[in-house]
Amino acid sequence: MSKIDTIVADGNEIFRYGLSSILRDHGAFNICSEIDNGALVLTAFESVKPQLCILSFSMPEMEGIIIARKIISKNPDANILLLADDTDQKTLNEFLDSGAFGLIHKSAHHIELIDAAEKVSEGERFLGKQFSRMMTEEYIRLAKKKKRPGDPIKSITNREREILGLLTEGLTSTEIASKLYISPRTVEKHRTNLLKKLKLKNTAALVRFAMENEQALL
């Protein structure tokens, strides 16, 4: 069975070495490159074309979240697992907007790391325990709110409902465009219209809205 070609990128040498060691010891991963500088990740990715890129939010020269967006803009099918320094809403929102497949906190147990790495390398979505808990708590909070008169859901078109549903599945604009046979620009236009209609700020808020109003949107 062939190993999973992997890039590991983190600015801290000790952490990076430990991360790579865990993956090597597992036996399923081939560490093609270890990178300590964010500006070098893009070049390494284009050179190696790995099945998996494990990338820290915090990187010298260029932040990991920016690197992830740049990689995905050129390689929509890139399998990126982000490692977060914080467990806050900002981090979760940035991840949801990035198009990356996985997110775990750096304090995660090595078993969770392996599980996340394997799933993301196969193109599956993975959300670490801390962040999954945050999403659940937010869903419960929103579900308890009473719907206000003049429900904005009534103004959402069928196409916008389709796009909203695909956003909740974690698809990027490029993936949605391919699935619906429309251009990425058209998808972005619909997404912008949804944000205006629902008076929301970002994709993460759209996803939460869709979760809260799942039945009403059917």
Protein Blocks (a to p, Z undefined) as FASTA:
>chain_A
ZZdddddddfblklmmmmmmmmmmnopaccfbdcfbfklmmmmmmmnopabdcddfbagh
iafklmmmmmmmmmmmbccddddfbdcfklmmmmmmnopabdcdfkbcfklmmmmmmmmm
nopacddfklmmmmmmmmmmmmmpccdehiaklmpcfklmmmmmmmmnopafklmmmmno
pafklmmmmmmmmmmmnopabfklmmmmmmmmmmmmZZ
